[in-house]
Amino acid sequence: MALAMEWATQGLVVPHVSQTVNSTVEAINAGLQSLKAGRGTLGKVAVIVDRDLAAGK
């Protein structure tokens, strides 16, 4: 696990995020339903809590 964290810090391993959703209950539920239904989601679904922080602002 330590090696995996080191690689992630170095940018050698990057998780594939295929979808992002807002942090509302409705958006999170829709993301979960998409995962359960298998509708084209490969990788991770990330919940964005602060859009400015995610954009690097």
C-alpha positions, 0 to 999 in steps of 0.5 A: 500500500505504501508503494501504491501511495508513493506511485500515486504521489509521483503521478505514476498511477492515476485513477480513471474518473469517468464521471463526476457528480455534484454533492447533492443527494439527488446527484449522488443517487443518480450516480449510484443508479448509473453504477448499479445499472452498468450504464457506461461508467468505467472507473470511478464516479467522484463526488465534487464537494467544492467545484472551485477547489476541483478546478484549482482555483 
